[in-house]
Amino acid sequence: MTATIERITANTIAPAAETTRDAETTRQKATRYVFAGLRMALGWTFLWAFLDKMFGLGHETAAKAAWINGGSPTKGFLTFGAAGPFKGFYNDIAGAAWADWLFMLGLLGIGVALILGIGTRVAAVAGALLLVMMWTAVLPPENNLFMDDHLIYAGLLAGLALVNAGDTLGLGRVWAKLPIVQRLPWLK
């Protein structure tokens, strides 16, 4: 029996950090654009939810129930739509001013950050947390024992943060050069 040892040298390894856009393959470029498109689409999903609940645009929220008209963005769903083991918790916070503010600021911040491609890591963590909470509000999901779109979106957010999806068709590269972001890289 013989053993073969491959000698690894600097010439056989090309660090990913040294890969330039000039050297990127068509597949890599396409992948960047697909993730950028998914980032913006998911950002629009969060931003649309904010706009509809804020102004009652009539899709899910009637004008008279809009937050701007005194409605509560959390009261209806958390009171009447929550089910499963966390129903009591969600019923208790339904309509609370702090819950309304956190929910609406979360939707707005996550949506804007994803669309612009800034703070993608923070938006991904906040968005995943919000989505997992939405998932727990309706356990078990309607069409599956445990899996639904909330968990899939949460996973997608993690992927978007890991691949720096804000750098393509977004302001991620500019954002990363800001002194505060360089000092606190988790803000990327």
PyMOL commands that set and color helices and strands:
alter all, ss='L'
color gray80, all
select helices_A, chain A and resi 16-18+21-23+26-55+63-65+67-69+75-81+84-93+97-116+120-136+149-162+165-167+172-176+179-183+185-187
alter helices_A, ss='H'
color red, helices_A
deselect
rebuild
show_as cartoon
